[in-house]
């Protein structure tokens, strides 16, 4: 972005770590109109510099540009990998005792935090208080909503009706109130994941840290630090759950620290969710699938030279391989070769226009190249073709939730 609007975007990014690429210019303009309908970007910049009112205005602007679309039981399969019984057994057997400690980072209006508390209650039952959930977010307005625990029909639509009736109370105005039993398990506080410390000040280590669809909003330079905050907040052997779209923004994810082995017959705690999962053991041992799997695994491990060698060899024999071109583009983007990545990703889409992950990644490359029109076109293309039922790209799609990728596209496009 250029001019005073660009200065406003830079201010928001400095204060929050949230990336506002050129593709989100319209979204920033919309946020500006909502916060200060009678002024322009230059006027708002002057206003936020005023010690008397600047902090409040900047806070409102941050609330407007922070995407807070969430609901109960969102992508619940991701949360159901959490081994609640194993975690409680560890605390009782050799740990510090007390409830299982959970951090929902970037909790927005609180639905995820309450969902985590609900999942723990359903898995563990009594005694009361089997879990303690901390929900944090940068938006004070979102946290105020979370603290009240009142939600509309859309927010609770994914809950099983029996569970909803037991743990939420329908109000005369049609909204739902989280019951006191569930609210007692969750607390909320303001925290900046990108720029603040991890864990939040005064907090002990957590058994579970959940951060889904948060990294997609951060600038590339801050993602590694944010993940470091999440890892430092996790006790050894704990569980870190990242959203699939977040993993796409940080392919070479570091593993959480190893910890005490679980008791016999108890499942081992899962680690950070990778882009792929043991792909080389799930595909043919030779030929094209092996080379593509090897390239993906090398990229996951941070070995980009090996990844490039594998995919380059594959492309030398089959240059029209859409998946190989996609992986090539993804690796080049992680190496900060935006122009090369864009060329490879366009080749992938030329050979297979339905490869939505390539379109999404092309949008990221165009953002970095400063080409907002091309970025918007790529994100729009991705939204048109992403299909959760499409399993043609099984190797690429392992561990990836298409809905997360679509959410990332919408975040980049803005309202």
N, C-alpha and C positions, 0 to 999 in steps of 0.2 A: 504494500500500500504506500501511497505517496502523500506528501503534504501533511496538513494537520490531522487528517484521519489516520495516517501512518504513525504520527506521533502519539495519537491516542491509543492505537493498537500496541505500540511499543511500551507505553505506560502500563497498560493492563498486563502485558507479558512480564514486565519487570516485577510487578507487584504479586503476580500469581504463578508465573511459569507457564501459563496457558498460551499455546501457540495460536496466533490469529493470522493465518496465511492469507494471501490475496484472494483466495477463493471464498473467504468469509467476509469480504468487504460489505456485502449487502446485509449480512447478519449484524455487523458492528453498527452500520447505519441505523438499522431497526432498533438496536439497543439504545443508541444515542437518542432517537426520537422518543422512546419510552421514558428515559431518565430525564431528559431536558428537551421537551417538545418545542420550546421557543428559542432554542439556540443551536449553534452549529458546533463542529468539533473544536474550533479555536475557542469559542466561548466556554465550552465545557472544560477545556484544558486550563483556562484562566480560573474557572470556578473551583476546580479540584486543588488548585494551588493555594486557595484561601484557607488559612488555618481553622477558621470558624466552621465552614461547611464542607470543605474539600473531602475529608475522610468519609463523611456520610454519602456524598455523591459518588465517590469512587466505589464504595461498597455496593451501592445500587447498580452501578454499571457492571461490576463483577457478577452480581446476581443475575443480571440480564444475559451476559454472554456465556455463563456457565450452563451447559445443557444438563437438565435434571430429570430426564425421562426415565422413570423406573417404576417398578410395581412389585407386589408380593410374588414370590416364587418365580422370579424371572430367571430363565435358563437354570431351572432347579437341578437338572442333572449334574451341572458343574459342582453344586454345593453338596450333592449326595455322595461324592467321593470322600467327604470328611469322615474319618473313623471316630465318631463320638465316643463309643464305648472304649476304644483303645486309649484315647486321650484321657478320659476320666480314670481309667485303670492306672495309667502312668502316674497321675497326680496322687492317687490313693496309695500306690505301691511304693514309689521311690521319689516322687516329686514333692512339691510344697503343700499338697493338699488344697482344699477349697474348690470352687467351681472352675470349669474349663474357661479359660480366658480367650476372647475373640476380639479382633479388631477389624471392623468394616471401614476401610479407608476410602474416602470419596463416597460417603453414604447418601449424599443428596438429601432427599426428604425422608429418609429413614426406613423405607420399605425393606431394603436388603438387611439392615440390622435386625429388624423385627422378624424377618424370615429366618435368619440364622438362629435367633433365640427359639423360634417355633420349631425348627428342625431339631435342635438339641433337646427340647422338651419331649418331642415325639419319639426321639431315639432313646432317651435316657429315663424318661419318666421322673418319679420323685427320687430323692426328697426335693422340696422346693429349692429353686435356685441352682440347678445343675450347671448353669452357664452364666457368664457375665460378658455382655457384648458392649464394646465401645464403638460408637459410630462417629466418624469425624468428617468434616467437609470444610471447604473454604468459605462457603456461602452462609452468612448468618441467617438470612431469610429461610433457606432450606432447613437449617437446623431448628429454627423456631417451629416449623411445620412438623418436623420429626418429633420434637418434644411433646407436642399436643397429641400425637398418635391418632389423628382424625383423617380419614381418606375417603375419596369418592369411589363409585362403583368400578371405574376403570382400573384403579390401583389394586383392587382385590379380586379381579375377575378370574385369575388363574388359580386361586385357592380352592381346594376341595370344599364343597358346601358344608360338610360336616365339621371340618376343621375351622372354617370361617365362622360358623355359628357358635362354636365353643370358645374361640379366642378373640372374636371381634363382636361388638354389639351394634346392631342397626339402630341408628338414631332417627328421630322424627323427620329430620330434613333429608333422609335418604343416605346420609354418609355413614361410615363405619368407624367406631371407636375401638382402638386396641384395648383389651381388658387390662385391669390393674395387674393381674398375675403376669402377663407378658411384658407390660411396660416396666415392671420392677426388674426385669433382666437386662434392660438396655439403658444406656446413658449416652449423652451426646455432648461433644465439645468441638470448638472451632480449631482447625489445624490446616496448615498449608503443606501438603505432601511434597511438593516440588522444592520449596524454599525453606521449610521448617525442619527441625530435627526429627529423627526417627529412632525409637518410638516417640510419641508426643511427650513433652516434659512431664516428669512425675509418674510415668506409667512403667510398670514392671513388664517383663517379657510376656509375650502372648503364645498360646498353644496353637491358635489359628489366626492367620492374617489373610483377609480377602480383599482384593483390589481388582475390580472388573470394570473395563471401559473407562478408565481414568487416564492411563498413560497416553491414550490416543489424543488427548487434549494438550499434552505438554510439548514444549519445544524439544527437538532431537537432543540438544545438549544437556537437557535436564533429566532425561529418561533414566539413564544409568544411575544417577544420584538418587532418584526416587525409588528405584528398585533396591538400591543399597539401604535406604531408610526402612523399607519393608523387611528386608532380610535381618537387619540389626534388631528389629522389634520382635523377631521370632525366636523362641527358645530352641535350643538344639533338639532336633527330632520333631519339631512342630510342622505345621502344614501351611504352605503358601499357595493360594489359589489366585491365578491371574486369568483375566478374560482372554479369549483367543485373539481378539482384535488387538489387545495390548501386546501379546506375544509377537504379532506381526510387526509391531513397531520396535521390537527389540529381539531380533532373531536369536542372538547368542545369549540366551538367558543364563545367568549363573545359578547353580543349584544352591538350595538352602543348606545350611550346615548340617552335617550328619549328627545323629543323636542316639539315645539309648534304643536298643532293639526292642520291638514290641514283644509282649508275652506270646507263648505258643498259641497257634491257631488264630491269633489276632492279625488283621491285615496291617502291613507296613504303611506308615503315613505316606501319602503321595507327596512328591516334590513339586516344584514349579512346573506347570503344564507346558510341555514343549510344543514346537510347531508340528513335529511328527513324533510317533511313538514306536520305537523298535521297527521301523519301516523295513529294514533290510531282512528281517526275519519273516515278514509278511508278504513278500513278493518273490518272484522267481529269482534263483540264485545267480543267473547269468543274464547277459544281454542288457537291453535298454532299461528295464525296470531296476536292475541292480545298480547301474550307473546313476540313474536319477535318485534312487534311494541313498546311495553313497554321497552324492552331492548335497542332498538335504541334511543328512546326518552330520556331514562335515561343517555345513553352515550353522547348524544348531550348536555344535561344539565350539564355534568361533574360529575354525580352521578354514579361512576363506580361500587360501591358496589351493588347498586340496579340493575344496568345493568347486573353484573355478576350473581346475584341471579336469575334474570328472565331467562337468557339464560342457566344457569346451570340446572334449573328446566326443561326447555324444552329439553335439551340434555339427561337428565336422562330418559325421556320417549321415545325420538326418537333420538338416538345417530347418526343415519345416515342422519340427516337433514343438508344438505350442507350449507344453508343460516345461520342456527344457529351456525354451526362451524365457518363460516366466521366471524359473529358478535363476537363470543367468541375470535377468534384470534385477531380481531381489538381491542377489549377491553384490552386483555393481552399486545398487543404491546404498547398501550397508557400507560400501567402500567409498562413499561420497562421490561416485561418478554418476551424477544425476543425468547428464546427457546420454551417456552410454546406456544407463538403465532405461531411460525413456525409449531409446531406439529398440532395445531388446523387448521391452514390454509391448511396444506397438507391433513388433513382429509376431509376438504371441497372440495378440488380438486379431491380427490379420489372418493367422492360420486357424484361430478358434475364437470368434467374437463372443462366445458364451462364457469364456473364462473370466468370471467376475473378479477373482482375486488379482488377475493381471491388470484389470481396469482400475481397481482400487489402488494398487501399488503405483500404477502410472500417474494417478492423481497426486500421490505423495511426491513423485519425482518432479512433476510439473510445478507443484507448490514450491519446491526448493529451487527450481529454475526461474521462479518469478513469472510464471505464465498462468495467471488466474483463469483465463478463458479455457485453456486446455485442461487445467485441473478440474474445473467445474464440469466440463464435458466428460472427463474420465469418470468422476464420481457418479454423474448421472447415468452413464453407460453401465457402471457396476450395479447401481440400484435396479436398472431395467432387467439385467440378466441374472443376478444372483438368485438362486433357487435352492432352498434347503433340501429338496427332494432329488436334486441332480447329483448322482454318485459317479459320474463318468471320470472324475478326476480324484479317484479314491486316495491315491498316495498323497496328493497335495492336500486333500481335505481332512486327513486324519487329525483329530483333536481340534479342528476349526469349526466353530459355530457360525454358520452363514449369517444368522441374525446379528451377531456381534459385528461382523464386517459391514453389514448394512447400517448398523448404528454408527459406526465410524464414518461412513460416507455421509450420513445425515449430519453428523457433528461438523464435518468439514464444509458442508454446503450451508449450514445454518438454516434458520426458519424460513 
